[in-house]
């Protein structure tokens, strides 16, 4: 374990904690501008977190220890997911854990705990949101796995660091399978992060909420951790997409100069990706809940088609 590897791992964790709320604020700002609304400050997510951390947490009378522990578990899962995704460098001490199946398992673990916590206090909206969240996860996780498996055929490994190193070292080429799986990944990312057209993070209508309805009973530091975890999840999915489809700029092992250059490259790619997500949300309309299985089913089929195209054309 090299000193540079420890430094790159520490930088990845710190950058995830700092940039995740900034990415959320960037998307919200561009979304408001594209809708001809008064745009919130880019630092608004930080102000919200600061306000929530300084407020007292109010718990339901019959809340179990699971309800109290869920925000910390969800936050830990999202932070670990960001730590094992190669964002700045592939020389990460946690890279052996950066397996596609383990990464999807972290997202699933966080989903299970937040759903159980939503049902713990016995409110109608919390239970409704938990059921909808599990439905989205049940359909989105297989599609995400197919996308990651398609990329693994190129490198012969399900390790994200190996996939990135293989794609960077190869000559520039357009993979037809990646064009299809890229569309599938965008659809999954929108659904998993409660974005339009699957969900609307700014809605105040309880019957249409999915993610927000599960955290209605939280307040104070618990709500702050969940909001921060949601930003980390959006950051993690953005970095997965950049690592798979735009891996250029990520530093390799034993490359300290490339590690310094990787940060501005990452910021530029996140800025472009955030703008495109805001544009997609602005051009889309919130779909009805019974259309979500069709939406995610299409994503799964596109991912499978990309996988088959990769096999037929030859990944090696």
N, C-alpha and C positions, 0 to 999 in steps of 0.2 A: 504494500500500500504506500504509494508515493505521497510526498508533501503536496505536489501539484494536484493529485487526485483529491486529497482532502480539501484543498482550497476550492477546487471546482465544485465539489459536493456542497460545501458550505455556501458558496455563491449561488448555486442552484436553489437552495432552500430559502436564502435571504431574498433573492430576486422574486421567487414565487410569492412570498409573504408581502413584499412591497408592491409588486407589479399587478397582482391579481385584482385588488380594488381599483387600481388605476385603469386597467383594461375594462372593467365594468363601467367606470365613469366615462371612458372614451366612447364606448358603444352607446351608452345612454345619451351622451352629448350629441353624437352624430344622428342618432335616431330622432331626437327632438328637432335638430336642424333640418333634416330631410322632411319632417312633417310640418315645417314652418311654425314651430313652437319655440318658446323661450328656452334655450338650452341650459341645463343645470351646470354647475361648476364641475370642472374635471376632478376636483378634490372632494366632491360631495360624498362619495362612499367612505372616505377616511373620516369625515365629520360625523357621519352616521355611526360608524364604529366607535368613535371617541365618545359620543353621547350615550350609546348603549352600554359601554363598559363602565361608565360613571353612574349608571342607574341601578337601582336595586332590583334583584330578580324576584319576581312573585311567582310562586308555585301553586298549582292546584292542590286542594285539600287532600285528595286521594292519590296524588302522584307517587309513583313507586321510585326506587333508586334508578331504574332503567330510564325514566324520564329525565332525571338529573344527569345521568352519565352519557346519554345519547349525543348531546352537542359536542362533548369532548372526543367521543369516539369518531363521530362524523368528521370533525375538524382534523383529527389525527390521520384518518384514512386519506383525506384529500391532500394533506401536506405530504404524506408518504408517497402518494401517487405522483405529485409534482417532483419529488426528490428522485424518483427512479426513471423519470422521463428525461432523455438527453436534450436539454434546452441550450446550454452553453458549451458543454463538452461531453464527449463519450467516455472520458476517463473518470468514472464514478465508482467509489467503493461499494455503492449499493447496486451497481450494474448487474451482478448475478441475479438479483431479485427482479430486474426489469424484464420480466417475461410477459408476453401478451396475455396469457391466461391469468397470471397473478394480478396484472393491472386491472383486468375486467373484474376479478374477484374483489379487489379493493372497492371499486365502485358499487358492486353488489352488496358488500358488507355494510357500507355506509347507507345504502338504500334500505336495507332490512332494519337497521337500528332506528333510522328516522321514521320509518313507517310504524314500527312497534311503539315508538314514543308518541306518535300522533294518535294511536289507538289507546294508549295507556290511560289517559284521563277520561275517556269515554264520551267525548263530544262528537256530535254528528258530523260536523265539517272535517274534523281531524280524521275520523274513520273513512269518510268519503275520499279525502285527499290521499290517504294511505292506499286505498284500493286502486285508485287511479294511478298512483305512482308505481305500484307493483305491476300494473298492466303495461305501462310504458316500458318499465325495465325488462319485463318478460319478452317484449317484442324487440327492444333496442339492443340488448346484450348479444343475441345471436348475430345480428347484423354487424355490430362492432367486431365481434370475433372473426367473422368472415373477411372483413376489411384487413384486419391484422394478419390473418392467415394468408391472404393474397400477397401482402408485402413480405411475409416470411418465405414464400416460395422463391423470391429473388435472391435472398441471402442464405437460404437453407437453415434458418434458425428463427425461433420465435422471440429471441432476445431483441429488445428495441435498440440497444447499443450496436449489436451486430448488424441489424438491418440498416441503421444509419451509416455505419462505417462502410458497408458494402455499396450502398447507393452513392455515397460521396466519392469513393475511389473508382467507381466505374465511369466509363465515358458517358457523356451526356446522351441520353436516349429517351424517347417518348414511349412509355409503355401503354399500349391500348387498355390493358386491364386497369391501370391506375386512373385513367380518365373516367371509367365507370365507377370504380370503387370510391373515387373522390367525391362524386355526387352522392353516393350512399353514405359516406362519412359525414358530409354536411347535413344530410337529413337526420342522421342519428344524433349529431351534435346539437342541433336545434331542439330535438325532443328531450335529450338528456339534461339540457340546461334550462328547460322550461321557457323556451323562447317561442315567439310567433313563427309558424302557425299552430304549433301544438299547444302551447300555453302562453300566457301573457304575464310577465313578472310585475307589471304595473296595474293589473286589474284590481278592482275593489268589489267585484261581484263574486260572492262566495260560491255560487253554483258553477262557475266556470273555472275556478282556481284548482290547481293541482299541487304545486310546490308550496305556494303561500298558505294554503289551507292547513298544511301539516304543521306549521310553526305559529299558528295563531295564539296558542297558549303559552308561548315562550316570551320572555322579556329579559331586560338587563343583559348581563354578560352571556347568558345562554343564547339569547337571540343574536347577540353580536358574533358569537362563534359560528352559528349557523349561517349568518349572512356572509361572514368571511369564508366559510367552507364553500358556499355557493360560488363565490368569486374564484376560489381556488379550483373548483371543478371546471368552471369556464376556462380558466387559464390552462388547466391540464389538458382539456380537449383541444384547445388552440395549439398547444405545444405538440400534441400527438399528430395533429394534421400537418404542422410545419415539419416535424421530424420525418414523417412518412413521404410527403409529397414535395416539400421544399427543404431538403436537409442541408443545402449549401450554406456555409457560414458557421456551422457547428464545429468547434475545435476538436482535433484528434488528441490522442494521448501524447504526452511530452511535447506540447506545443504552447508554451506560455504566452507568446505573442498573439497566436490565434485566439487564445482565451480572452484576451483584452479586446480584440476586434469582434468577438462573438456577441458581446452585449449590445452595441449599436445595431448590429445586423438583426438581432432578436427584436429589438424595439421597433425597427422599421417593419419587419414582417408582421408583428403583432398589430401595429398601427393600420397596415393595409387590411389584414384579416378582420380587425374590429370594424373598420369602415364597411367592408363587404357584408359582414353579418348585419350591421344596422341597415344597410341597403336592402338585404333580403327580407328583413322584418318589416321594413316600410312598404315594400312592394307586395307583401303577403297579407292575407286576412286570417284571423283566428278561425280555425276549422272546428266543427262540432266534434264531440268526444268520440262518437261512433265512427268517425272517419279516420281517427288516429291509427287503428290497426291497419287500415289500407295504406296509410302513409308510411308506416314503419315496415309493413309487409313489402312494399315496393323497394324500400331501402335494402331489405334483406335479399330480395331477388336480384337487385343490381349488384350487390356484393358477391352473390353466388355466380352471377354471369361473369363478373370480373375475375373471379377465381378460376372458372372454367376456361376463360380466354387465356389466362396466364398458363394454365396447364397445356392447352392445345398449341399455343405458339411456342412454348418452351421457355421456362424461367431461367434456365442456366445458359 
